[in-house]
Amino acid sequence: MSRAASAQLKQYAVITGNYWAFTLTDGALRMLVVLYFHQLGYAPLAIASLFLFYEFFGVVTNLIGGWLGARIGLNKTMNIGLFLQVIALFMLTVSADMLTVVYVMFAQALSGIAKDLNKMSAKSSIKMLLPDDAQGRLFKWVAILTGSKNTLKGVGFFLGGLLLTTVGFQGAMFSMALVLFIVWCASLALLQADLGKSKSKAKFKDLLSKSRNLNLLSAARLFLFASRDVWFVIALPVYLSQQFQWDHWWVGSLLAGWIIAYGMVQAVTPKLLNSCIGKKASISKPVEIDNKRLACVWGTILSITPLTIIALMSYSSFTLLSIVIGLMIFGVAFAINSSLHSYLIVSIADRDAVSLDVGFYYMANAAGRLLGTVLSGMMFQLYGLESCLLISSAFILLAVGFTSFMRLSPEPKPPLLQK
C-alpha cells in the first residue's frame, strides 16, 4: 500500500470512528427522550414536539454547514459538531423538575445542529479522500460508512433503553457526555487539517443548488426519509407500548434490532445488488449499472410494504407478527434505497464544492425527518398507526417519481464490483 493510500485509509478510520461515537450517543438520546417522556405521561404529539427544534435546526445546519465546511474545512465542522453534542448532553443532566418542554427542545436544537454538522462532514470527506476515477471504492466506502452508522444507531437505541433502566435519564446523559468529550479530544489531535476546504472562497449565495439532478435527488430524499419517520419515530414505539403493554426495554430492543439489521444491509448493498444482477466484473470489464433505475425499482417495492402491513393488521390475531415482519421487510428495501441515494449524491457532487452539494442534499434529508416526525405524532394521535402507514406509502411513491426525472448523462460510473 502506498504512503498516500495509507494516509487516506487512516483519515477514513478517524472520520468513521468519530461518526460511530457520535451516532451511538445520538441513537441513545433519541430513544431516551421518547421513552422517558412517554413514561412521564406525555402524549405522542407532545413527544414529537420535543424533536421539532432538533429536526428544524438540522435543516438549517445542513444548508449553512455545507458553506461553512467549504470555507473553514470539514475537520473543523466535524469537531464543532462533536463539541456541541457534548454540551447538549450535559444540558440534560439537570434534575427532572428542570426538564421542561422548552428546555429539552433547546437542548435538542443543539443536538440537531451537532448531528448534521457531523454527518455532512463525514459524508463529504470521503469524496475528498478518493480520486474521481475510483467510483467502485467510493460506493463501497459510502456504503460502509452509512451502514455502520445505522447499525451503531440501532445499538444506540438498545443502549438508551439499557441506560434508562440501569442508571436513569440523568446518569445516561452524563456518561455519554463524558465519553464523547474524550472522543472530541482525540479528534482534535488526529483529524487532518483543512480537509474539504474549497480552493475558492464559497459565497453565501452558493448555498442553494443550481443543479437539476441535485434538486430532484434532494426532493426524493426528503420524501424517502419522511416515509420512514412518519411511522417509525413516534407512532410505532408508542403503539407497541399502548397496544401490547411493552416496557421501554422491549420497545428499545426491537427498534435497536431493526436499525442494526438495516445498517448491515446498507453496508453490503453493493455486493447484494451484484448478486441480484448475477454478473461478474473486473476493473477491465466493469458492469455498468443504472443506479437511478435501481433506486426506482427498489422504491416501488418499498412502497408496497406499508400497504401490506395495513392489510395484514386487519387480522387482529396476527397484528404484532404482521408489524414485526413488515418492519423487517421495509428495513431491507429502505436500506437499499438509502444506500443507492447516498452513493448518487456523493458521486454527482462537485468535487471543489462537495460540502455545499452534500449539505444541500442532507438539508432535504433533515426536512424529511422533520415532516415525518411531526406527522408521526399528529396522525397517530388523531387516526392511528394505519394512517401513518398510508402516508408512508404515498411519500415513497413521490420519492420514486422525483428520482425517475433525473438525467444522468453520462451515468456516474457505478461499477459496483470494481475494486
C-alpha positions in Angstrom: 0.0 0.0 0.0 1.4 3.4 -1.0 2.0 6.1 1.6 -0.8 8.3 0.1 -3.3 5.3 0.2 -2.3 4.6 3.8 -2.8 8.2 4.8 -6.3 8.2 3.1 -7.2 5.0 5.0 -6.1 6.4 8.3 -8.2 9.6 7.8 -11.1 7.4 6.8 -10.7 5.4 10.0 -10.6 8.6 12.1 -13.7 10.1 10.3 -15.6 6.8 10.7 -14.6 6.5 14.4 -15.9 10.0 15.1 -19.1 9.2 13.2 -19.6 5.9 15.1 -19.1 7.5 18.5 -21.5 10.4 17.7 -24.1 8.0 16.3 -24.1 5.9 19.5 -25.0 8.9 21.6 -27.5 10.2 19.0 -29.4 7.0 18.8 -29.4 6.5 22.6 -30.5 10.1 23.1 -33.5 9.7 20.8 -34.6 6.5 22.5 -34.1 8.0 26.0 -36.2 11.1 25.2 -39.1 9.1 23.6 -39.3 6.5 26.4 -38.6 8.8 29.3 -41.2 11.4 28.4 -43.7 8.8 27.4 -43.1 7.3 30.9 -43.8 10.7 32.4 -47.2 10.7 30.7 -46.6 12.9 27.6 -49.0 12.5 24.6 -47.5 11.3 21.3 -47.8 14.8 19.7 -46.1 16.4 22.8 -43.2 13.9 22.5 -43.0 14.7 18.8 -42.7 18.4 19.6 -39.6 17.7 21.6 -37.9 16.9 18.4 -39.1 19.9 16.4 -36.1 22.0 17.0 -33.8 19.0 16.6 -35.1 18.4 13.1 -35.6 22.1 12.2 -32.1 23.1 13.1 -30.9 20.1 11.2 -32.4 21.6 8.1 -30.7 24.9 8.7 -27.4 23.3 9.7 -27.1 21.2 6.5 -27.6 24.3 4.4 -25.2 26.6 6.3 -22.9 23.8 7.4 -22.0 22.9 3.8 -21.0 26.5 3.1 -19.1 26.6 6.4 -17.3 23.4 5.6 -16.2 24.8 2.2 -14.7 27.9 3.9 -13.1 26.5 7.1 -12.6 22.8 6.3 -14.5 19.7 7.1 -12.3 18.7 10.0 -13.4 21.8 11.9 -17.1 21.4 11.2 -16.9 17.7 12.4 -15.1 18.8 15.6 -17.6 21.6 16.2 -20.4 19.0 15.8 -18.8 16.7 18.4 -18.4 19.5 20.9 -21.9 20.8 20.5 -23.2 17.3 21.2 -21.2 17.2 24.4 -22.9 20.4 25.5 -26.3 19.2 24.6 -25.9 16.0 26.6 -24.5 17.9 29.7 -27.6 20.2 29.5 -29.9 17.2 30.0 -28.1 16.1 33.2 -30.1 18.5 35.3 -32.8 17.4 37.7 -36.2 16.1 36.4 -38.1 19.2 37.5 -35.9 21.4 35.2 -36.6 19.3 32.1 -39.4 21.4 30.8 -40.6 21.1 27.2 -38.9 24.3 26.2 -35.6 23.4 27.9 -35.5 20.0 26.3 -36.4 21.5 22.9 -33.4 23.9 23.2 -31.0 21.1 24.1 -32.4 19.0 21.2 -31.8 22.0 18.9 -28.1 21.9 19.8 -28.0 18.2 19.3 -29.7 18.6 15.9 -27.0 21.1 14.8 -24.3 18.8 16.1 -25.7 15.7 14.3 -25.9 17.3 10.9 -22.6 19.0 11.1 -21.1 15.7 11.9 -22.9 13.7 9.2 -22.3 16.3 6.5 -18.6 16.4 7.3 -18.2 12.7 7.3 -20.1 12.1 4.0 -18.3 15.0 2.2 -14.9 13.9 3.5 -15.0 10.6 1.7 -15.3 12.4 -1.7 -12.1 14.3 -0.9 -10.1 11.2 0.1 -10.7 9.3 -3.2 -9.9 10.2 -6.8 -12.7 10.8 -9.3 -11.9 7.5 -11.1 -12.4 5.3 -8.0 -16.2 5.0 -8.2 -16.2 1.4 -7.1 -14.3 2.3 -3.9 -16.4 5.4 -3.4 -19.7 3.3 -3.4 -18.0 0.8 -1.1 -16.7 3.4 1.4 -20.0 5.3 1.4 -22.0 2.1 1.9 -19.7 1.0 4.8 -19.8 4.4 6.5 -23.6 4.8 6.1 -24.3 1.1 7.0 -22.1 1.0 10.0 -23.5 4.3 11.2 -27.0 3.0 11.1 -26.0 -0.3 12.8 -24.5 1.7 15.6 -27.6 3.9 15.8 -29.5 0.7 16.5 -27.0 -0.2 19.2 -27.6 3.3 20.5 -31.3 2.6 20.7 -30.6 -0.5 22.7 -28.1 1.4 24.8 -30.7 4.1 25.5 -33.2 1.6 26.8 -30.4 -0.2 28.9 -29.1 3.1 30.4 -32.6 4.3 31.3 -33.2 1.0 33.1 -29.9 0.9 34.9 -28.6 4.5 35.6 -31.7 6.6 34.8 -32.1 9.5 32.4 -29.6 11.9 34.0 -27.0 9.3 34.6 -27.2 8.2 31.0 -26.7 11.8 29.8 -23.6 12.3 32.0 -22.0 9.0 30.9 -22.5 9.7 27.2 -21.2 13.3 27.5 -18.0 12.2 29.2 -17.2 9.5 26.6 -17.9 11.9 23.7 -15.7 14.5 25.3 -12.8 12.1 25.2 -13.5 11.3 21.5 -13.6 15.0 20.7 -10.1 15.5 22.3 -8.8 12.6 20.2 -10.4 14.0 17.0 -8.7 17.4 17.5 -5.3 15.7 17.5 -5.8 13.2 14.7 -8.1 14.7 12.0 -6.3 16.2 9.0 -6.4 20.0 8.9 -8.3 21.8 6.1 -9.8 18.6 4.7 -12.5 19.6 2.2 -11.7 23.3 2.3 -12.7 24.9 -1.0 -9.9 26.3 -3.2 -12.0 29.4 -3.8 -14.0 31.1 -1.0 -17.5 29.8 -1.1 -20.1 32.6 -1.3 -23.3 32.6 0.8 -25.3 32.8 -2.5 -23.8 29.4 -3.4 -25.9 27.7 -0.6 -28.8 26.9 -3.0 -28.3 24.2 -5.6 -28.2 25.2 -9.3 -28.1 21.5 -10.4 -31.3 20.0 -11.7 -30.2 16.5 -10.7 -29.2 17.5 -7.3 -32.6 19.3 -6.7 -34.5 16.2 -7.9 -32.4 13.8 -5.8 -32.8 16.1 -2.8 -36.6 16.1 -3.2 -36.6 12.3 -3.4 -34.5 12.1 -0.3 -37.0 14.4 1.6 -39.9 12.1 0.9 -37.9 8.9 1.3 -37.0 9.8 4.9 -40.3 11.3 5.7 -41.8 7.9 4.7 -39.8 6.1 7.3 -40.1 8.6 10.2 -43.9 9.1 9.7 -44.5 5.7 11.3 -41.2 4.7 12.9 -40.2 7.7 15.1 -43.2 8.3 17.4 -46.1 6.2 16.2 -44.5 2.7 16.3 -42.9 2.9 19.7 -45.9 4.4 21.3 -48.2 1.9 19.6 -46.2 -1.0 20.9 -46.3 0.5 24.4 -50.0 1.2 24.3 -51.4 -1.8 22.4 -49.2 -4.6 23.7 -48.1 -3.0 27.1 -44.4 -3.3 26.1 -42.0 -1.7 28.5 -39.2 0.6 27.3 -36.7 -2.3 27.3 -38.8 -4.3 24.8 -39.5 -1.3 22.6 -35.9 -0.2 22.6 -34.7 -3.7 21.8 -37.0 -4.2 18.8 -36.2 -0.8 17.3 -32.5 -1.3 18.0 -32.5 -4.7 16.3 -34.3 -3.1 13.3 -31.7 -0.3 12.9 -28.8 -2.7 13.4 -30.1 -5.0 10.6 -30.9 -2.0 8.4 -27.4 -0.7 8.8 -25.9 -4.2 7.9 -27.9 -4.3 4.7 -26.7 -0.8 3.8 -23.1 -1.8 4.3 -23.4 -4.8 1.9 -25.7 -3.2 -0.7 -23.0 -3.1 -3.4 -22.5 -6.9 -3.1 -26.2 -7.5 -2.7 -27.0 -5.7 -5.9 -24.3 -7.5 -7.8 -25.7 -10.8 -6.6 -29.2 -9.9 -7.7 -27.9 -8.9 -11.2 -25.9 -12.2 -11.4 -23.0 -10.8 -13.3 -19.3 -10.6 -12.7 -17.0 -7.7 -13.5 -13.4 -6.6 -13.1 -11.6 -3.3 -13.4 -11.0 -4.1 -17.1 -14.6 -5.2 -17.7 -16.9 -3.3 -15.4 -20.6 -3.9 -15.2 -22.5 -0.6 -16.0 -25.5 -0.5 -13.6 -28.1 2.2 -13.8 -28.4 3.3 -10.2 -31.2 5.6 -10.9 -33.3 2.8 -12.3 -32.4 0.5 -9.4 -33.5 3.2 -7.0 -36.8 3.5 -8.7 -37.3 -0.3 -8.8 -36.5 -0.7 -5.1 -38.5 2.4 -4.2 -41.6 0.8 -5.8 -41.0 -2.4 -3.9 -40.7 -0.4 -0.7 -44.0 1.5 -1.3 -45.9 -1.8 -1.3 -44.7 -2.8 2.2 -46.7 -0.3 4.4 -49.9 -1.2 2.4 -49.2 -4.9 3.1 -48.8 -4.3 6.8 -52.2 -2.5 6.9 -53.8 -5.4 5.1 -52.3 -7.9 7.5 -53.2 -5.9 10.6 -56.9 -6.4 9.8 -56.4 -9.9 11.2 -56.3 -9.0 14.8 -54.7 -12.3 15.9 -51.6 -11.5 13.7 -51.3 -7.8 14.3 -48.0 -7.9 16.2 -46.5 -10.5 13.9 -47.5 -8.5 10.9 -45.9 -5.4 12.2 -42.6 -7.1 13.1 -42.3 -9.0 9.8 -43.4 -6.0 7.8 -40.9 -3.8 9.6 -38.1 -6.2 8.7 -39.0 -6.3 5.0 -39.4 -2.5 5.0 -36.0 -2.2 6.5 -34.2 -4.2 3.8 -35.9 -2.3 0.9 -35.3 1.0 2.7 -31.7 0.3 3.3 -31.0 -0.5 -0.3 -32.8 2.7 -1.4 -30.9 4.8 1.1 -27.6 3.4 0.1 -28.2 4.0 -3.6 -29.2 7.6 -2.9 -26.2 8.2 -0.6 -23.9 6.9 -3.4 -25.6 9.0 -6.1 -25.2 12.3 -4.1 -21.6 11.8 -3.3 -20.9 10.8 -7.0 -22.7 13.7 -8.6 -21.4 16.3 -6.1 -19.0 19.0 -7.4 -15.5 18.0 -6.1 -14.4 21.5 -5.2 -17.7 22.3 -3.5 -18.6 18.9 -2.2 -19.7 20.1 1.2 -22.1 22.6 -0.4 -23.8 19.9 -2.5 -23.9 17.3 0.2 -25.1 19.9 2.7 -27.9 20.9 0.5 -28.9 17.3 -0.1 -28.9 16.5 3.6 -30.9 19.6 4.3 -33.6 17.9 2.4 -33.0 14.8 4.4 -33.4 16.7 7.6 -36.6 18.4 6.2 -38.0 14.9 5.5 -37.2 13.8 9.1 -38.9 17.0 10.4 -42.0 16.4 8.3 -42.1 12.7 9.2 -41.7 13.4 12.9 -44.5 16.0 13.1 -46.9 13.8 11.1 -45.9 10.7 13.1 -47.1 12.3 16.4 -50.1 14.1 14.9 -51.5 11.4 12.6 -51.1 8.7 15.2 -52.8 10.7 17.9 -55.7 11.5 15.5 -56.2 8.5 13.3 -53.8 5.7 14.5 -50.9 3.7 13.1 -52.7 2.8 9.8 -52.9 6.4 8.7 -49.1 6.8 9.2 -48.5 3.7 7.1 -50.7 5.1 4.3 -48.8 8.4 4.2 -45.6 6.4 4.2 -46.5 4.6 1.1 -47.6 7.8 -0.7 -44.3 9.5 0.2 -42.3 6.7 -1.2 -44.1 6.9 -4.5 -43.3 10.6 -4.6 -39.6 9.8 -4.0 -39.7 7.4 -6.9 -41.3 10.0 -9.1 -38.6 12.6 -8.4 -35.8 10.1 -8.9 -37.2 9.0 -12.2 -36.9 12.5 -13.6 -33.1 12.7 -13.0 -31.0 12.9 -16.2 -27.6 11.3 -15.6 -25.6 11.7 -18.8 -23.2 10.2 -18.6 -24.4 8.0 -15.8 -22.0 8.4 -12.9 -19.9 5.3 -13.3 -21.2 2.8 -10.7 -19.0 -0.3 -11.3 -20.3 -1.9 -8.2 -17.8 -4.7 -8.4 -14.7 -2.7 -9.2 -12.1 -2.9 -6.5 
